[in-house]
Amino acid sequence: MIASFVAGPGSTTLPMLVFASVRMGVNPEINALATLILLVVGIIGLIAWWFMSRAEKQRIKDMQRAYRH
């Protein structure tokens, strides 16, 4: 709904395109696009988790070293 207000006259945003194609029938291109978007978001999430996990482990090691001295 917001996409229709934000888009200028004559322009079509991705959400508008997806919604229109779903109403008219399932389009394999839209399915492929949705799959790619989900994969990219998932990979970004995994990378962020990995970096946060490494930082947390390093923080724990630093705290243990600080308490020893």
PDB file of N, H, CA, C and O in Angstrom:
ATOM      1  N   MET A   1       0.816  -1.179   0.000  1.00  0.00           N
ATOM      2  CA  MET A   1       0.000   0.000   0.000  1.00  0.00           C
ATOM      3  C   MET A   1       0.871   1.258   0.000  1.00  0.00           C
ATOM      4  O   MET A   1       0.590   2.213  -0.725  1.00  0.00           O
ATOM      5  N   ILE A   2       1.909   1.256   0.800  1.00  0.00           N
ATOM      6  H   ILE A   2       2.138   0.481   1.389  1.00  0.00           H
ATOM      7  CA  ILE A   2       2.794   2.418   0.861  1.00  0.00           C
ATOM      8  C   ILE A   2       3.506   2.612  -0.474  1.00  0.00           C
ATOM      9  O   ILE A   2       3.744   3.741  -0.903  1.00  0.00           O
ATOM     10  N   ALA A   3       3.844   1.497  -1.125  1.00  0.00           N
ATOM     11  H   ALA A   3       3.650   0.580  -0.776  1.00  0.00           H
ATOM     12  CA  ALA A   3       4.569   1.584  -2.397  1.00  0.00           C
ATOM     13  C   ALA A   3       3.770   2.344  -3.443  1.00  0.00           C
ATOM     14  O   ALA A   3       4.350   3.058  -4.261  1.00  0.00           O
ATOM     15  N   SER A   4       2.454   2.206  -3.432  1.00  0.00           N
ATOM     16  H   SER A   4       1.982   1.627  -2.767  1.00  0.00           H
ATOM     17  CA  SER A   4       1.641   2.911  -4.422  1.00  0.00           C
ATOM     18  C   SER A   4       1.631   4.413  -4.166  1.00  0.00           C
ATOM     19  O   SER A   4       1.486   5.193  -5.107  1.00  0.00           O
ATOM     20  N   PHE A   5       1.782   4.832  -2.914  1.00  0.00           N
ATOM     21  H   PHE A   5       1.900   4.199  -2.149  1.00  0.00           H
ATOM     22  CA  PHE A   5       1.833   6.260  -2.611  1.00  0.00           C
ATOM     23  C   PHE A   5       3.223   6.836  -2.853  1.00  0.00           C
ATOM     24  O   PHE A   5       3.355   7.986  -3.272  1.00  0.00           O
ATOM     25  N   VAL A   6       4.245   6.053  -2.596  1.00  0.00           N
ATOM     26  H   VAL A   6       4.138   5.119  -2.256  1.00  0.00           H
ATOM     27  CA  VAL A   6       5.619   6.529  -2.734  1.00  0.00           C
ATOM     28  C   VAL A   6       6.036   6.602  -4.197  1.00  0.00           C
ATOM     29  O   VAL A   6       6.797   7.490  -4.583  1.00  0.00           O
ATOM     30  N   ALA A   7       5.546   5.682  -5.004  1.00  0.00           N
ATOM     31  H   ALA A   7       4.928   4.961  -4.690  1.00  0.00           H
ATOM     32  CA  ALA A   7       5.928   5.639  -6.416  1.00  0.00           C
ATOM     33  C   ALA A   7       5.367   6.852  -7.146  1.00  0.00           C
ATOM     34  O   ALA A   7       4.240   7.284  -6.899  1.00  0.00           O
ATOM     35  N   GLY A   8       6.161   7.379  -8.031  1.00  0.00           N
ATOM     36  H   GLY A   8       7.076   7.028  -8.232  1.00  0.00           H
ATOM     37  CA  GLY A   8       5.707   8.498  -8.839  1.00  0.00           C
ATOM     38  C   GLY A   8       4.759   8.021  -9.927  1.00  0.00           C
ATOM     39  O   GLY A   8       4.584   6.818 -10.121  1.00  0.00           O
ATOM     40  N   PRO A   9       4.153   8.953 -10.630  1.00  0.00           N
ATOM     41  CA  PRO A   9       3.223   8.562 -11.697  1.00  0.00           C
ATOM     42  C   PRO A   9       3.956   7.829 -12.821  1.00  0.00           C
ATOM     43  O   PRO A   9       4.993   8.279 -13.306  1.00  0.00           O
ATOM     44  N   GLY A  10       3.403   6.713 -13.213  1.00  0.00           N
ATOM     45  H   GLY A  10       2.560   6.347 -12.819  1.00  0.00           H
ATOM     46  CA  GLY A  10       3.981   5.939 -14.302  1.00  0.00           C
ATOM     47  C   GLY A  10       5.102   5.007 -13.887  1.00  0.00           C
ATOM     48  O   GLY A  10       5.626   4.273 -14.724  1.00  0.00           O
ATOM     49  N   SER A  11       5.483   5.014 -12.630  1.00  0.00           N
ATOM     50  H   SER A  11       5.058   5.611 -11.950  1.00  0.00           H
ATOM     51  CA  SER A  11       6.547   4.116 -12.183  1.00  0.00           C
ATOM     52  C   SER A  11       5.947   2.937 -11.431  1.00  0.00           C
ATOM     53  O   SER A  11       4.873   3.038 -10.839  1.00  0.00           O
ATOM     54  N   THR A  12       6.659   1.825 -11.466  1.00  0.00           N
ATOM     55  H   THR A  12       7.531   1.742 -11.947  1.00  0.00           H
ATOM     56  CA  THR A  12       6.210   0.611 -10.799  1.00  0.00           C
ATOM     57  C   THR A  12       7.318   0.132  -9.876  1.00  0.00           C
ATOM     58  O   THR A  12       8.438  -0.124 -10.318  1.00  0.00           O
ATOM     59  N   THR A  13       7.002   0.013  -8.597  1.00  0.00           N
ATOM     60  H   THR A  13       6.092   0.221  -8.238  1.00  0.00           H
ATOM     61  CA  THR A  13       7.987  -0.480  -7.637  1.00  0.00           C
ATOM     62  C   THR A  13       7.932  -2.003  -7.603  1.00  0.00           C
ATOM     63  O   THR A  13       6.987  -2.613  -8.102  1.00  0.00           O
ATOM     64  N   LEU A  14       8.944  -2.599  -7.015  1.00  0.00           N
ATOM     65  H   LEU A  14       9.712  -2.103  -6.609  1.00  0.00           H
ATOM     66  CA  LEU A  14       8.991  -4.061  -6.916  1.00  0.00           C
ATOM     67  C   LEU A  14       7.788  -4.623  -6.154  1.00  0.00           C
ATOM     68  O   LEU A  14       7.191  -5.594  -6.619  1.00  0.00           O
ATOM     69  N   PRO A  15       7.406  -4.055  -5.000  1.00  0.00           N
ATOM     70  CA  PRO A  15       6.220  -4.595  -4.322  1.00  0.00           C
ATOM     71  C   PRO A  15       4.950  -4.504  -5.165  1.00  0.00           C
ATOM     72  O   PRO A  15       4.109  -5.402  -5.120  1.00  0.00           O
ATOM     73  N   MET A  16       4.809  -3.429  -5.930  1.00  0.00           N
ATOM     74  H   MET A  16       5.492  -2.700  -5.967  1.00  0.00           H
ATOM     75  CA  MET A  16       3.630  -3.306  -6.794  1.00  0.00           C
ATOM     76  C   MET A  16       3.657  -4.373  -7.886  1.00  0.00           C
ATOM     77  O   MET A  16       2.622  -4.955  -8.209  1.00  0.00           O
ATOM     78  N   LEU A  17       4.825  -4.629  -8.451  1.00  0.00           N
ATOM     79  H   LEU A  17       5.666  -4.155  -8.188  1.00  0.00           H
ATOM     80  CA  LEU A  17       4.969  -5.646  -9.491  1.00  0.00           C
ATOM     81  C   LEU A  17       4.647  -7.030  -8.946  1.00  0.00           C
ATOM     82  O   LEU A  17       3.945  -7.808  -9.592  1.00  0.00           O
ATOM     83  N   VAL A  18       5.158  -7.338  -7.759  1.00  0.00           N
ATOM     84  H   VAL A  18       5.728  -6.706  -7.234  1.00  0.00           H
ATOM     85  CA  VAL A  18       4.906  -8.648  -7.151  1.00  0.00           C
ATOM     86  C   VAL A  18       3.426  -8.816  -6.856  1.00  0.00           C
ATOM     87  O   VAL A  18       2.846  -9.857  -7.165  1.00  0.00           O
ATOM     88  N   PHE A  19       2.809  -7.804  -6.262  1.00  0.00           N
ATOM     89  H   PHE A  19       3.281  -6.958  -6.011  1.00  0.00           H
ATOM     90  CA  PHE A  19       1.393  -7.898  -5.923  1.00  0.00           C
ATOM     91  C   PHE A  19       0.533  -8.056  -7.176  1.00  0.00           C
ATOM     92  O   PHE A  19      -0.409  -8.848  -7.183  1.00  0.00           O
ATOM     93  N   ALA A  20       0.846  -7.315  -8.225  1.00  0.00           N
ATOM     94  H   ALA A  20       1.611  -6.671  -8.219  1.00  0.00           H
ATOM     95  CA  ALA A  20       0.078  -7.416  -9.464  1.00  0.00           C
ATOM     96  C   ALA A  20       0.241  -8.793 -10.097  1.00  0.00           C
ATOM     97  O   ALA A  20      -0.725  -9.351 -10.617  1.00  0.00           O
ATOM     98  N   SER A  21       1.443  -9.346 -10.062  1.00  0.00           N
ATOM     99  H   SER A  21       2.228  -8.893  -9.640  1.00  0.00           H
ATOM    100  CA  SER A  21       1.653 -10.655 -10.680  1.00  0.00           C
ATOM    101  C   SER A  21       0.985 -11.759  -9.872  1.00  0.00           C
ATOM    102  O   SER A  21       0.538 -12.755 -10.442  1.00  0.00           O
ATOM    103  N   VAL A  22       0.910 -11.601  -8.558  1.00  0.00           N
ATOM    104  H   VAL A  22       1.273 -10.792  -8.095  1.00  0.00           H
ATOM    105  CA  VAL A  22       0.235 -12.603  -7.734  1.00  0.00           C
ATOM    106  C   VAL A  22      -1.259 -12.584  -8.017  1.00  0.00           C
ATOM    107  O   VAL A  22      -1.893 -13.637  -8.087  1.00  0.00           O
ATOM    108  N   ARG A  23      -1.816 -11.410  -8.179  1.00  0.00           N
ATOM    109  H   ARG A  23      -1.301 -10.555  -8.122  1.00  0.00           H
ATOM    110  CA  ARG A  23      -3.250 -11.308  -8.472  1.00  0.00           C
ATOM    111  C   ARG A  23      -3.581 -11.888  -9.841  1.00  0.00           C
ATOM    112  O   ARG A  23      -4.640 -12.491 -10.015  1.00  0.00           O
ATOM    113  N   MET A  24      -2.692 -11.716 -10.813  1.00  0.00           N
ATOM    114  H   MET A  24      -1.831 -11.227 -10.672  1.00  0.00           H
ATOM    115  CA  MET A  24      -2.962 -12.165 -12.177  1.00  0.00           C
ATOM    116  C   MET A  24      -2.604 -13.630 -12.377  1.00  0.00           C
ATOM    117  O   MET A  24      -3.080 -14.246 -13.331  1.00  0.00           O
ATOM    118  N   GLY A  25      -1.802 -14.191 -11.531  1.00  0.00           N
ATOM    119  H   GLY A  25      -1.416 -13.691 -10.756  1.00  0.00           H
ATOM    120  CA  GLY A  25      -1.358 -15.573 -11.666  1.00  0.00           C
ATOM    121  C   GLY A  25       0.103 -15.679 -11.297  1.00  0.00           C
ATOM    122  O   GLY A  25       0.856 -14.708 -11.380  1.00  0.00           O
ATOM    123  N   VAL A  26       0.490 -16.859 -10.894  1.00  0.00           N
ATOM    124  H   VAL A  26      -0.121 -17.648 -10.826  1.00  0.00           H
ATOM    125  CA  VAL A  26       1.865 -17.056 -10.454  1.00  0.00           C
ATOM    126  C   VAL A  26       2.804 -16.981 -11.651  1.00  0.00           C
ATOM    127  O   VAL A  26       2.598 -17.644 -12.667  1.00  0.00           O
ATOM    128  N   ASN A  27       3.828 -16.165 -11.508  1.00  0.00           N
ATOM    129  H   ASN A  27       3.995 -15.626 -10.682  1.00  0.00           H
ATOM    130  CA  ASN A  27       4.804 -15.964 -12.567  1.00  0.00           C
ATOM    131  C   ASN A  27       6.132 -16.575 -12.110  1.00  0.00           C
ATOM    132  O   ASN A  27       6.612 -16.240 -11.027  1.00  0.00           O
ATOM    133  N   PRO A  28       6.731 -17.453 -12.901  1.00  0.00           N
ATOM    134  CA  PRO A  28       7.999 -18.072 -12.489  1.00  0.00           C
ATOM    135  C   PRO A  28       9.110 -17.055 -12.246  1.00  0.00           C
ATOM    136  O   PRO A  28       9.981 -17.285 -11.407  1.00  0.00           O
ATOM    137  N   GLU A  29       9.092 -15.945 -12.962  1.00  0.00           N
ATOM    138  H   GLU A  29       8.385 -15.758 -13.644  1.00  0.00           H
ATOM    139  CA  GLU A  29      10.124 -14.925 -12.756  1.00  0.00           C
ATOM    140  C   GLU A  29      10.007 -14.303 -11.367  1.00  0.00           C
ATOM    141  O   GLU A  29      11.017 -14.045 -10.712  1.00  0.00           O
ATOM    142  N   ILE A  30       8.783 -14.065 -10.922  1.00  0.00           N
ATOM    143  H   ILE A  30       7.962 -14.275 -11.454  1.00  0.00           H
ATOM    144  CA  ILE A  30       8.574 -13.496  -9.592  1.00  0.00           C
ATOM    145  C   ILE A  30       8.985 -14.510  -8.531  1.00  0.00           C
ATOM    146  O   ILE A  30       9.579 -14.139  -7.519  1.00  0.00           O
ATOM    147  N   ASN A  31       8.679 -15.779  -8.751  1.00  0.00           N
ATOM    148  H   ASN A  31       8.197 -16.081  -9.574  1.00  0.00           H
ATOM    149  CA  ASN A  31       9.107 -16.819  -7.807  1.00  0.00           C
ATOM    150  C   ASN A  31      10.629 -16.872  -7.714  1.00  0.00           C
ATOM    151  O   ASN A  31      11.182 -16.991  -6.621  1.00  0.00           O
ATOM    152  N   ALA A  32      11.300 -16.787  -8.844  1.00  0.00           N
ATOM    153  H   ALA A  32      10.851 -16.691  -9.732  1.00  0.00           H
ATOM    154  CA  ALA A  32      12.767 -16.804  -8.849  1.00  0.00           C
ATOM    155  C   ALA A  32      13.321 -15.569  -8.148  1.00  0.00           C
ATOM    156  O   ALA A  32      14.292 -15.665  -7.397  1.00  0.00           O
ATOM    157  N   LEU A  33      12.716 -14.424  -8.387  1.00  0.00           N
ATOM    158  H   LEU A  33      11.927 -14.347  -8.997  1.00  0.00           H
ATOM    159  CA  LEU A  33      13.153 -13.195  -7.738  1.00  0.00           C
ATOM    160  C   LEU A  33      12.970 -13.279  -6.223  1.00  0.00           C
ATOM    161  O   LEU A  33      13.852 -12.874  -5.465  1.00  0.00           O
ATOM    162  N   ALA A  34      11.832 -13.801  -5.788  1.00  0.00           N
ATOM    163  H   ALA A  34      11.116 -14.129  -6.404  1.00  0.00           H
ATOM    164  CA  ALA A  34      11.584 -13.957  -4.350  1.00  0.00           C
ATOM    165  C   ALA A  34      12.592 -14.920  -3.729  1.00  0.00           C
ATOM    166  O   ALA A  34      13.069 -14.691  -2.618  1.00  0.00           O
ATOM    167  N   THR A  35      12.914 -15.991  -4.441  1.00  0.00           N
ATOM    168  H   THR A  35      12.526 -16.177  -5.343  1.00  0.00           H
ATOM    169  CA  THR A  35      13.904 -16.945  -3.945  1.00  0.00           C
ATOM    170  C   THR A  35      15.272 -16.289  -3.804  1.00  0.00           C
ATOM    171  O   THR A  35      15.964 -16.499  -2.808  1.00  0.00           O
ATOM    172  N   LEU A  36      15.663 -15.498  -4.793  1.00  0.00           N
ATOM    173  H   LEU A  36      15.102 -15.327  -5.602  1.00  0.00           H
ATOM    174  CA  LEU A  36      16.952 -14.808  -4.725  1.00  0.00           C
ATOM    175  C   LEU A  36      16.990 -13.813  -3.570  1.00  0.00           C
ATOM    176  O   LEU A  36      17.991 -13.717  -2.860  1.00  0.00           O
ATOM    177  N   ILE A  37      15.905 -13.078  -3.385  1.00  0.00           N
ATOM    178  H   ILE A  37      15.092 -13.157  -3.961  1.00  0.00           H
ATOM    179  CA  ILE A  37      15.854 -12.114  -2.285  1.00  0.00           C
ATOM    180  C   ILE A  37      15.978 -12.834  -0.954  1.00  0.00           C
ATOM    181  O   ILE A  37      16.723 -12.391  -0.080  1.00  0.00           O
ATOM    182  N   LEU A  38      15.261 -13.939  -0.786  1.00  0.00           N
ATOM    183  H   LEU A  38      14.656 -14.299  -1.496  1.00  0.00           H
ATOM    184  CA  LEU A  38      15.344 -14.702   0.459  1.00  0.00           C
ATOM    185  C   LEU A  38      16.751 -15.249   0.687  1.00  0.00           C
ATOM    186  O   LEU A  38      17.256 -15.222   1.810  1.00  0.00           O
ATOM    187  N   LEU A  39      17.381 -15.741  -0.369  1.00  0.00           N
ATOM    188  H   LEU A  39      16.971 -15.763  -1.281  1.00  0.00           H
ATOM    189  CA  LEU A  39      18.746 -16.256  -0.234  1.00  0.00           C
ATOM    190  C   LEU A  39      19.728 -15.161   0.165  1.00  0.00           C
ATOM    191  O   LEU A  39      20.570 -15.368   1.039  1.00  0.00           O
ATOM    192  N   VAL A  40      19.623 -14.007  -0.467  1.00  0.00           N
ATOM    193  H   VAL A  40      18.940 -13.839  -1.177  1.00  0.00           H
ATOM    194  CA  VAL A  40      20.528 -12.902  -0.151  1.00  0.00           C
ATOM    195  C   VAL A  40      20.335 -12.452   1.294  1.00  0.00           C
ATOM    196  O   VAL A  40      21.310 -12.242   2.015  1.00  0.00           O
ATOM    197  N   VAL A  41      19.081 -12.303   1.718  1.00  0.00           N
ATOM    198  H   VAL A  41      18.289 -12.473   1.132  1.00  0.00           H
ATOM    199  CA  VAL A  41      18.808 -11.887   3.096  1.00  0.00           C
ATOM    200  C   VAL A  41      19.305 -12.947   4.077  1.00  0.00           C
ATOM    201  O   VAL A  41      19.869 -12.610   5.118  1.00  0.00           O
ATOM    202  N   GLY A  42      19.102 -14.220   3.755  1.00  0.00           N
ATOM    203  H   GLY A  42      18.644 -14.494   2.909  1.00  0.00           H
ATOM    204  CA  GLY A  42      19.584 -15.296   4.618  1.00  0.00           C
ATOM    205  C   GLY A  42      21.095 -15.314   4.732  1.00  0.00           C
ATOM    206  O   GLY A  42      21.635 -15.489   5.824  1.00  0.00           O
ATOM    207  N   ILE A  43      21.778 -15.136   3.622  1.00  0.00           N
ATOM    208  H   ILE A  43      21.339 -14.994   2.735  1.00  0.00           H
ATOM    209  CA  ILE A  43      23.245 -15.122   3.632  1.00  0.00           C
ATOM    210  C   ILE A  43      23.763 -13.929   4.428  1.00  0.00           C
ATOM    211  O   ILE A  43      24.715 -14.061   5.196  1.00  0.00           O
ATOM    212  N   ILE A  44      23.143 -12.771   4.248  1.00  0.00           N
ATOM    213  H   ILE A  44      22.368 -12.664   3.624  1.00  0.00           H
ATOM    214  CA  ILE A  44      23.544 -11.592   5.020  1.00  0.00           C
ATOM    215  C   ILE A  44      23.323 -11.837   6.511  1.00  0.00           C
ATOM    216  O   ILE A  44      24.150 -11.449   7.337  1.00  0.00           O
ATOM    217  N   GLY A  45      22.218 -12.475   6.850  1.00  0.00           N
ATOM    218  H   GLY A  45      21.546 -12.790   6.180  1.00  0.00           H
ATOM    219  CA  GLY A  45      21.948 -12.799   8.252  1.00  0.00           C
ATOM    220  C   GLY A  45      22.975 -13.750   8.827  1.00  0.00           C
ATOM    221  O   GLY A  45      23.429 -13.568   9.957  1.00  0.00           O
ATOM    222  N   LEU A  46      23.348 -14.765   8.062  1.00  0.00           N
ATOM    223  H   LEU A  46      22.979 -14.913   7.144  1.00  0.00           H
ATOM    224  CA  LEU A  46      24.371 -15.712   8.522  1.00  0.00           C
ATOM    225  C   LEU A  46      25.731 -15.045   8.698  1.00  0.00           C
ATOM    226  O   LEU A  46      26.438 -15.321   9.667  1.00  0.00           O
ATOM    227  N   ILE A  47      26.094 -14.179   7.778  1.00  0.00           N
ATOM    228  H   ILE A  47      25.520 -13.955   6.991  1.00  0.00           H
ATOM    229  CA  ILE A  47      27.370 -13.465   7.894  1.00  0.00           C
ATOM    230  C   ILE A  47      27.361 -12.564   9.128  1.00  0.00           C
ATOM    231  O   ILE A  47      28.344 -12.510   9.866  1.00  0.00           O
ATOM    232  N   ALA A  48      26.260 -11.863   9.350  1.00  0.00           N
ATOM    233  H   ALA A  48      25.461 -11.906   8.750  1.00  0.00           H
ATOM    234  CA  ALA A  48      26.163 -10.999  10.536  1.00  0.00           C
ATOM    235  C   ALA A  48      26.250 -11.822  11.812  1.00  0.00           C
ATOM    236  O   ALA A  48      26.927 -11.425  12.759  1.00  0.00           O
ATOM    237  N   TRP A  49      25.574 -12.962  11.847  1.00  0.00           N
ATOM    238  H   TRP A  49      25.024 -13.285  11.078  1.00  0.00           H
ATOM    239  CA  TRP A  49      25.638 -13.836  13.019  1.00  0.00           C
ATOM    240  C   TRP A  49      27.065 -14.324  13.261  1.00  0.00           C
ATOM    241  O   TRP A  49      27.528 -14.372  14.401  1.00  0.00           O
ATOM    242  N   TRP A  50      27.754 -14.684  12.186  1.00  0.00           N
ATOM    243  H   TRP A  50      27.379 -14.645  11.260  1.00  0.00           H
ATOM    244  CA  TRP A  50      29.122 -15.186  12.300  1.00  0.00           C
ATOM    245  C   TRP A  50      30.045 -14.122  12.888  1.00  0.00           C
ATOM    246  O   TRP A  50      30.838 -14.404  13.786  1.00  0.00           O
ATOM    247  N   PHE A  51      29.933 -12.879  12.367  1.00  0.00           N
ATOM    248  H   PHE A  51      29.288 -12.650  11.638  1.00  0.00           H
ATOM    249  CA  PHE A  51      30.759 -11.801  12.899  1.00  0.00           C
ATOM    250  C   PHE A  51      30.432 -11.514  14.359  1.00  0.00           C
ATOM    251  O   PHE A  51      31.334 -11.282  15.164  1.00  0.00           O
ATOM    252  N   MET A  52      29.161 -11.529  14.699  1.00  0.00           N
ATOM    253  H   MET A  52      28.428 -11.718  14.045  1.00  0.00           H
ATOM    254  CA  MET A  52      28.768 -11.273  16.086  1.00  0.00           C
ATOM    255  C   MET A  52      29.259 -12.386  17.004  1.00  0.00           C
ATOM    256  O   MET A  52      29.679 -12.117  18.129  1.00  0.00           O
ATOM    257  N   SER A  53      29.212 -13.620  16.543  1.00  0.00           N
ATOM    258  H   SER A  53      28.870 -13.838  15.629  1.00  0.00           H
ATOM    259  CA  SER A  53      29.686 -14.751  17.326  1.00  0.00           C
ATOM    260  C   SER A  53      31.184 -14.638  17.581  1.00  0.00           C
ATOM    261  O   SER A  53      31.646 -14.871  18.697  1.00  0.00           O
ATOM    262  N   ARG A  54      31.937 -14.282  16.555  1.00  0.00           N
ATOM    263  H   ARG A  54      31.561 -14.093  15.648  1.00  0.00           H
ATOM    264  CA  ARG A  54      33.382 -14.107  16.716  1.00  0.00           C
ATOM    265  C   ARG A  54      33.688 -12.978  17.686  1.00  0.00           C
ATOM    266  O   ARG A  54      34.575 -13.102  18.530  1.00  0.00           O
ATOM    267  N   ALA A  55      32.959 -11.882  17.567  1.00  0.00           N
ATOM    268  H   ALA A  55      32.239 -11.781  16.881  1.00  0.00           H
ATOM    269  CA  ALA A  55      33.191 -10.750  18.461  1.00  0.00           C
ATOM    270  C   ALA A  55      32.860 -11.120  19.903  1.00  0.00           C
ATOM    271  O   ALA A  55      33.566 -10.711  20.825  1.00  0.00           O
ATOM    272  N   GLU A  56      31.807 -11.881  20.103  1.00  0.00           N
ATOM    273  H   GLU A  56      31.233 -12.213  19.354  1.00  0.00           H
ATOM    274  CA  GLU A  56      31.431 -12.305  21.456  1.00  0.00           C
ATOM    275  C   GLU A  56      32.494 -13.223  22.055  1.00  0.00           C
ATOM    276  O   GLU A  56      32.844 -13.082  23.227  1.00  0.00           O
ATOM    277  N   LYS A  57      33.005 -14.153  21.268  1.00  0.00           N
ATOM    278  H   LYS A  57      32.721 -14.268  20.316  1.00  0.00           H
ATOM    279  CA  LYS A  57      34.067 -15.039  21.758  1.00  0.00           C
ATOM    280  C   LYS A  57      35.313 -14.243  22.122  1.00  0.00           C
ATOM    281  O   LYS A  57      35.951 -14.511  23.141  1.00  0.00           O
ATOM    282  N   GLN A  58      35.657 -13.274  21.299  1.00  0.00           N
ATOM    283  H   GLN A  58      35.139 -13.056  20.471  1.00  0.00           H
ATOM    284  CA  GLN A  58      36.824 -12.440  21.584  1.00  0.00           C
ATOM    285  C   GLN A  58      36.595 -11.614  22.844  1.00  0.00           C
ATOM    286  O   GLN A  58      37.515 -11.441  23.644  1.00  0.00           O
ATOM    287  N   ARG A  59      35.390 -11.106  23.028  1.00  0.00           N
ATOM    288  H   ARG A  59      34.643 -11.246  22.378  1.00  0.00           H
ATOM    289  CA  ARG A  59      35.071 -10.320  24.216  1.00  0.00           C
ATOM    290  C   ARG A  59      35.206 -11.168  25.476  1.00  0.00           C
ATOM    291  O   ARG A  59      35.726 -10.705  26.491  1.00  0.00           O
ATOM    292  N   ILE A  60      34.734 -12.413  25.407  1.00  0.00           N
ATOM    293  H   ILE A  60      34.311 -12.789  24.583  1.00  0.00           H
ATOM    294  CA  ILE A  60      34.841 -13.320  26.557  1.00  0.00           C
ATOM    295  C   ILE A  60      36.308 -13.611  26.871  1.00  0.00           C
ATOM    296  O   ILE A  60      36.706 -13.619  28.035  1.00  0.00           O
ATOM    297  N   LYS A  61      37.114 -13.850  25.826  1.00  0.00           N
ATOM    298  H   LYS A  61      36.791 -13.843  24.880  1.00  0.00           H
ATOM    299  CA  LYS A  61      38.547 -14.089  26.041  1.00  0.00           C
ATOM    300  C   LYS A  61      39.214 -12.876  26.677  1.00  0.00           C
ATOM    301  O   LYS A  61      40.021 -13.017  27.596  1.00  0.00           O
ATOM    302  N   ASP A  62      38.878 -11.682  26.189  1.00  0.00           N
ATOM    303  H   ASP A  62      38.223 -11.567  25.442  1.00  0.00           H
ATOM    304  CA  ASP A  62      39.462 -10.460  26.738  1.00  0.00           C
ATOM    305  C   ASP A  62      39.074 -10.268  28.200  1.00  0.00           C
ATOM    306  O   ASP A  62      39.898  -9.847  29.012  1.00  0.00           O
ATOM    307  N   MET A  63      37.837 -10.573  28.535  1.00  0.00           N
ATOM    308  H   MET A  63      37.167 -10.915  27.876  1.00  0.00           H
ATOM    309  CA  MET A  63      37.392 -10.442  29.924  1.00  0.00           C
ATOM    310  C   MET A  63      38.120 -11.438  30.823  1.00  0.00           C
ATOM    311  O   MET A  63      38.506 -11.099  31.941  1.00  0.00           O
ATOM    312  N   GLN A  64      38.307 -12.667  30.336  1.00  0.00           N
ATOM    313  H   GLN A  64      37.993 -12.942  29.427  1.00  0.00           H
ATOM    314  CA  GLN A  64      39.014 -13.669  31.130  1.00  0.00           C
ATOM    315  C   GLN A  64      40.465 -13.256  31.360  1.00  0.00           C
ATOM    316  O   GLN A  64      40.996 -13.432  32.457  1.00  0.00           O
ATOM    317  N   ARG A  65      41.105 -12.708  30.327  1.00  0.00           N
ATOM    318  H   ARG A  65      40.674 -12.566  29.436  1.00  0.00           H
ATOM    319  CA  ARG A  65      42.480 -12.231  30.470  1.00  0.00           C
ATOM    320  C   ARG A  65      42.556 -11.069  31.457  1.00  0.00           C
ATOM    321  O   ARG A  65      43.503 -10.983  32.239  1.00  0.00           O
ATOM    322  N   ALA A  66      41.585 -10.190  31.426  1.00  0.00           N
ATOM    323  H   ALA A  66      40.816 -10.260  30.790  1.00  0.00           H
ATOM    324  CA  ALA A  66      41.593  -9.026  32.315  1.00  0.00           C
ATOM    325  C   ALA A  66      41.430  -9.450  33.769  1.00  0.00           C
ATOM    326  O   ALA A  66      42.034  -8.844  34.654  1.00  0.00           O
ATOM    327  N   TYR A  67      40.633 -10.471  34.033  1.00  0.00           N
ATOM    328  H   TYR A  67      40.142 -10.964  33.314  1.00  0.00           H
ATOM    329  CA  TYR A  67      40.408 -10.911  35.410  1.00  0.00           C
ATOM    330  C   TYR A  67      41.590 -11.703  35.959  1.00  0.00           C
ATOM    331  O   TYR A  67      41.768 -11.777  37.175  1.00  0.00           O
ATOM    332  N   ARG A  68      42.390 -12.288  35.097  1.00  0.00           N
ATOM    333  H   ARG A  68      42.246 -12.228  34.109  1.00  0.00           H
ATOM    334  CA  ARG A  68      43.559 -13.053  35.540  1.00  0.00           C
ATOM    335  C   ARG A  68      44.649 -12.140  36.078  1.00  0.00           C
ATOM    336  O   ARG A  68      45.372 -12.510  37.003  1.00  0.00           O
ATOM    337  N   HIS A  69      44.767 -10.958  35.509  1.00  0.00           N
ATOM    338  H   HIS A  69      44.179 -10.657  34.758  1.00  0.00           H
ATOM    339  CA  HIS A  69      45.874 -10.064  35.891  1.00  0.00           C
ATOM    340  C   HIS A  69      45.476  -9.143  36.961  1.00  0.00           C
ATOM    341  O   HIS A  69      46.283  -8.324  37.403  1.00  0.00           O
TER     342      HIS A  69
END
